[in-house]
Amino acid sequence: MKQKKQAKKQKIKGYKKTWVFGVLAIVAFVVVLGLLFAGMASTINSVKEVAVSREPAAILASAGVSEDREVLLPVSYYDQRSDECVNLYDVAQSEVLYKRQFGWENCGYYHKEIEKGMVEYELGDGYLPVLKAGNLTSNRGLGDATRWFTAIDGKSASYIGAMKMEYISEGAKFFFNRDDFYPLDDAKFSDGDTVNSDGHNHLFTMGFAVPFTVLGSGEESFEVVADDDTFVFVGDKLAIDLGGVHDVANGRFLIQENGEVYAASGNEELAFTGITLEKGNGSMVRIFHADRDANDSVFNVTFSGMNITIVDTKMAQNGKGDSMQIAYDPTDPTYEAPLGQSVIVRPDTTKGYMLMATIEGVMVVVFSIFTAVTVKVVLDRKNKK
């Protein structure tokens, strides 16, 4: 009888120990699980912080871009007809000569050089350059400048197209490089024009814009290399002026940490343009280019370290074609993509964080299995006793 009581007490005591052990195991499990989840939450927050960081070494990953790929850039093109040649020495034709704009080398009076001051400092109506007559030299007269970026019966026709820019993750570079740039070879407006006898459509103008968020990193830069007229506006003010019918020339600008835009052409030193952008705000780079002769056609642009806004158009295109596009609508030059549409991430850092989150998740699973097995083994042993 006494032995039965002692056995019963031992059994009750064993149950109590098992119960206490079970409670402690559950508490330990909850605590460790909580710590692991807290670690995961911290890791995820770190990813979010990196995702919105604005460091100059950041990589643009708007709409999911985190590796090298192509991005479409919408462009407004204008096919131009060659102007009629006139007698250089006929005074009666001087007014026509000065108004000549497109097609020069076949007329016997052709001079290649840059002429600054052909456009006003600020954009005009429709966010278009306000072209001036310059010095009215024989190869740079502007005459009816409305034909440059609008369709004029018999003189110019408009086309909406796109350029495929390359995105390089290292340095966050978007670039387009063509040393034989003939985007309107398939256009029919200027068929029969003598300057197109080699199969290329030589005379055209174009305009496009690139929206971006000002980082104020001191590393945001742009460069253009082109022959013939090229005007680059930042915040709707002229930053790079490469006017005139000229050989290949280059221009560039750099946005300082304080938002001031410094620019230069050729071998010039960077100088303040009078343009100041506010950090964290949206702005636009608007580029206008003309190819006005039938010789070479070179056009290269490079955006470096800039938070360019792009959108995912895959759904809009039903999964066809390129899915990434710079957020600019050429049919509506007033359009500006909303801030916050772009996200900047550093892929290496993000991958590290994601690896940490994965490891922590695996640890949660392993610890859960280990705890469950341990509790089961202990309970089995107690029950056998």
C-alpha positions in Angstrom: 0.0 0.0 0.0 2.8 2.3 1.0 4.7 1.4 -2.2 1.6 2.2 -4.3 1.3 5.7 -2.7 5.0 6.3 -3.2 4.7 5.2 -6.9 1.6 7.5 -7.3 3.5 10.4 -5.8 6.5 9.7 -8.1 4.1 9.6 -11.1 2.4 12.9 -10.1 5.9 14.4 -9.5 6.9 13.2 -12.9 3.8 14.7 -14.5 4.6 18.0 -12.8 8.2 17.9 -14.1 7.0 17.1 -17.5 4.4 19.8 -17.4 7.0 22.3 -16.1 9.4 21.2 -18.8 6.7 21.5 -21.5 5.8 25.0 -20.4 9.5 26.0 -20.3 10.0 24.5 -23.7 7.0 26.4 -25.1 8.2 29.7 -23.5 11.7 29.1 -24.9 10.3 28.3 -28.3 8.1 31.4 -28.3 11.0 33.6 -27.1 13.5 32.2 -29.7 10.8 32.3 -32.4 10.0 35.9 -31.5 13.7 36.8 -31.7 14.0 35.2 -35.1 10.9 36.9 -36.4 12.2 40.2 -35.0 15.4 39.6 -36.8 13.5 39.0 -40.0 11.5 42.1 -39.5 14.7 44.1 -38.9 16.2 42.6 -42.1 13.1 43.5 -44.1 13.1 47.0 -42.8 16.8 47.3 -43.8 15.8 46.2 -47.3 13.1 48.9 -47.3 15.6 51.5 -46.1 18.1 50.6 -48.8 15.3 50.6 -51.4 14.6 54.3 -50.8 18.2 55.3 -50.2 19.6 58.1 -52.4 23.3 57.4 -52.4 25.3 58.2 -55.5 26.5 54.6 -55.8 22.9 53.4 -55.9 21.5 51.4 -58.8 18.3 52.4 -60.5 15.7 49.6 -60.2 12.5 51.4 -61.0 9.6 49.1 -61.8 11.8 46.1 -61.0 14.9 46.8 -63.0 17.9 45.5 -61.0 20.1 44.3 -63.8 21.4 45.2 -67.2 18.7 45.4 -69.8 17.0 47.6 -72.5 14.5 50.4 -71.7 12.3 52.1 -74.3 12.5 55.9 -74.6 9.5 57.5 -76.4 10.5 60.1 -79.0 8.8 62.6 -81.3 10.4 62.6 -84.8 9.9 65.1 -87.6 10.9 64.2 -91.1 12.2 67.2 -93.0 12.3 67.9 -96.8 15.5 69.4 -98.3 15.3 73.1 -99.0 15.9 74.3 -102.6 19.3 75.5 -103.6 19.7 79.1 -104.7 22.4 81.1 -106.3 24.8 82.3 -103.6 25.7 85.4 -105.5 22.2 86.4 -106.6 21.3 89.3 -104.3 17.7 88.8 -105.1 17.8 85.4 -103.6 19.6 86.4 -100.4 16.4 86.3 -98.3 15.6 82.8 -99.5 19.2 81.8 -98.8 19.1 83.1 -95.2 15.9 81.1 -94.6 17.4 77.9 -95.8 17.4 75.3 -93.1 17.8 71.6 -94.3 20.3 70.2 -96.8 23.4 72.2 -97.5 26.4 70.3 -98.9 25.0 69.9 -102.4 24.6 73.7 -102.8 28.3 74.7 -102.8 28.2 76.9 -99.7 28.5 74.7 -96.7 30.3 75.7 -93.4 30.5 73.4 -90.4 30.8 75.1 -87.0 28.9 75.5 -83.8 26.8 78.5 -83.3 25.5 79.3 -79.8 22.5 81.5 -79.2 20.1 80.0 -81.8 17.5 79.3 -79.1 16.2 81.3 -76.1 17.3 80.4 -72.6 13.8 79.2 -71.5 11.4 76.9 -73.3 8.4 78.4 -74.9 4.8 77.2 -75.5 4.4 73.5 -75.6 7.7 73.0 -73.9 9.5 73.6 -77.2 12.6 75.7 -77.9 12.1 79.2 -79.1 14.5 79.4 -82.1 16.1 82.6 -83.1 17.8 83.6 -86.4 21.3 83.5 -85.1 23.7 85.5 -87.2 21.9 84.6 -90.4 25.0 83.1 -91.9 24.4 81.1 -95.0 24.4 77.7 -93.4 22.5 78.5 -90.2 19.5 80.6 -91.2 16.3 79.5 -89.4 13.6 81.2 -91.3 10.3 79.5 -90.5 11.4 77.7 -87.3 8.0 76.2 -86.6 8.7 73.3 -88.9 11.5 72.0 -86.6 9.2 70.4 -84.0 5.8 70.6 -85.6 4.3 69.2 -88.8 4.1 71.8 -91.6 2.4 70.9 -94.9 5.0 70.2 -97.6 8.0 70.7 -95.3 7.8 68.4 -92.3 5.8 65.4 -91.0 5.7 64.0 -87.5 6.2 60.5 -86.3 6.0 58.9 -82.8 8.7 56.4 -82.2 11.1 55.1 -79.6 14.8 54.5 -79.0 16.1 51.5 -77.2 18.4 52.6 -74.4 20.8 50.3 -72.7 20.7 50.2 -68.9 23.9 49.3 -67.1 23.5 48.6 -63.4 27.1 49.5 -62.6 27.0 53.3 -62.1 23.3 53.4 -62.9 23.9 54.3 -66.6 21.3 54.7 -69.3 22.8 55.3 -72.7 22.1 55.3 -76.4 25.0 55.2 -78.8 24.6 55.4 -82.6 27.3 56.5 -85.1 24.9 55.8 -88.0 21.6 57.3 -86.6 18.8 57.2 -89.2 15.6 56.7 -87.3 13.3 57.7 -90.2 14.6 55.4 -93.0 11.1 53.8 -93.2 9.3 57.2 -93.3 7.6 58.0 -96.6 7.2 61.7 -96.3 10.6 62.6 -97.9 10.7 59.8 -100.4 12.3 61.2 -103.6 14.4 63.8 -101.8 17.8 63.9 -103.5 19.7 63.9 -100.2 18.3 60.4 -99.5 19.8 58.8 -102.6 22.1 56.5 -100.5 19.0 54.8 -98.9 19.1 56.8 -95.7 16.6 59.5 -94.7 19.1 62.2 -93.7 17.1 65.3 -92.7 15.1 65.1 -89.5 14.6 66.6 -86.1 13.4 65.1 -82.9 12.6 65.8 -79.3 12.2 63.7 -76.1 12.3 64.1 -72.4 13.5 62.1 -69.4 11.9 62.7 -66.0 14.0 62.2 -62.9 14.1 62.8 -59.2 16.9 65.1 -58.0 19.2 63.2 -55.6 21.7 65.9 -54.8 24.4 63.3 -54.8 26.9 65.3 -56.7 27.3 62.4 -59.2 24.2 63.0 -61.4 25.5 63.7 -64.9 24.6 63.7 -68.6 26.6 63.7 -71.8 25.6 64.1 -75.5 27.7 63.6 -78.6 26.1 64.6 -81.9 26.6 66.3 -85.2 24.3 69.3 -86.0 22.0 71.2 -83.7 21.5 69.8 -80.2 19.9 71.7 -77.4 19.5 70.2 -73.8 17.2 71.8 -71.3 17.1 71.0 -67.6 14.2 72.3 -65.6 13.0 74.0 -68.9 16.2 76.1 -69.1 19.0 75.8 -71.5 22.0 73.8 -70.1 23.8 72.6 -73.3 23.9 74.7 -76.5 25.3 72.9 -79.6 23.5 74.8 -82.3 24.4 75.0 -85.9 25.3 72.6 -88.7 28.6 71.2 -87.4 30.8 68.2 -87.1 30.5 65.8 -84.1 30.6 67.7 -80.9 30.0 66.9 -77.2 28.3 68.6 -74.3 27.8 67.6 -70.7 26.3 68.7 -67.4 26.7 67.8 -63.8 24.3 68.4 -61.0 26.1 69.6 -57.9 25.1 68.5 -54.3 23.4 71.9 -53.8 21.3 71.3 -57.0 23.3 73.8 -59.2 23.7 72.6 -62.8 27.1 73.1 -64.3 27.6 72.5 -68.0 30.2 72.6 -70.8 30.8 72.0 -74.5 33.9 70.4 -76.0 37.0 71.1 -74.0 35.4 73.9 -72.0 35.5 73.9 -68.2 32.2 73.2 -66.4 30.4 76.5 -65.6 27.2 77.4 -63.8 24.2 77.5 -66.1 22.0 79.6 -63.8 19.8 76.5 -63.2 19.3 75.3 -59.6 17.2 72.2 -58.8 15.8 71.3 -55.5 16.9 68.0 -53.9 14.1 65.5 -53.7 11.9 67.2 -56.3 11.1 66.0 -59.8 12.6 67.6 -62.9 13.0 67.0 -66.6 15.9 66.7 -69.1 14.4 67.8 -72.5 16.6 67.1 -75.5 16.1 68.5 -79.0 18.2 67.5 -82.0 18.4 68.2 -85.7 20.3 66.5 -88.5 20.5 69.1 -91.2 22.9 67.7 -93.8 23.4 64.5 -95.8 26.8 63.5 -94.3 27.2 61.6 -91.1 24.5 61.2 -88.5 25.8 60.7 -85.0 23.8 60.7 -81.8 24.9 59.5 -78.4 23.4 60.2 -75.0 24.4 58.9 -71.5 22.7 59.5 -68.2 24.8 58.5 -65.2 23.8 58.2 -61.5 20.4 59.8 -62.1 17.1 58.5 -60.6 15.2 58.3 -63.9 11.6 57.4 -63.7 10.5 54.4 -65.6 7.3 52.4 -65.7 6.3 48.8 -66.3 4.3 48.7 -69.5 4.2 45.0 -69.8 0.6 44.8 -68.8 -0.4 47.6 -71.1 1.3 45.8 -74.0 -0.3 42.4 -73.1 3.1 41.0 -72.4 4.5 41.9 -75.9 7.6 43.9 -76.6 9.7 45.7 -74.0 8.2 45.9 -70.6 10.2 48.8 -69.3 9.8 52.4 -70.6 10.9 55.8 -69.5 7.9 57.6 -68.1 7.4 60.3 -70.8 4.5 60.7 -73.1 5.6 62.5 -76.3 2.0 63.3 -77.2 1.7 65.3 -74.0 4.9 67.3 -73.3 3.3 68.6 -70.0 3.3 65.1 -68.5 5.5 64.6 -65.5 5.7 61.2 -63.8 4.7 61.4 -60.1 7.4 61.3 -57.5 7.9 58.1 -55.7 7.3 56.0 -58.9 11.0 55.1 -59.0 12.9 53.0 -56.5 16.6 52.9 -56.0 18.3 49.8 -54.6 21.9 48.5 -54.3 21.6 45.0 -55.6 24.6 43.6 -53.7 23.4 44.9 -50.4 19.8 43.9 -51.0 20.9 40.4 -52.0 22.8 40.2 -48.7 19.7 41.3 -46.8 17.5 38.9 -48.6 20.0 36.1 -47.9 19.9 37.0 -44.2 16.1 36.9 -44.3 16.1 33.5 -46.0 18.6 32.1 -43.5 16.5 33.4 -40.6 13.4 31.8 -42.1 15.2 28.5 -42.5 16.3 28.8 -38.8 12.7 29.3 -37.8 11.7 26.1 -39.5 14.7 24.1 -38.2 14.3 25.4 -34.7 10.6 24.6 -34.8 11.2 21.0 -35.9 14.1 20.6 -33.4 11.9 21.9 -30.5 9.0 19.6 -31.5 11.2 16.5 -31.7 13.0 17.3 -28.4 9.7 17.8 -26.6 8.3 14.5 -28.0 11.4 12.6 -27.1 11.4 13.9 -23.5 7.7 13.2 -23.1 8.1 9.7 -24.4 10.9 9.0 -21.9 8.8 10.4 -19.1 5.9 8.4 -20.0 8.0 5.2 -20.1 9.2 5.9 -16.6 
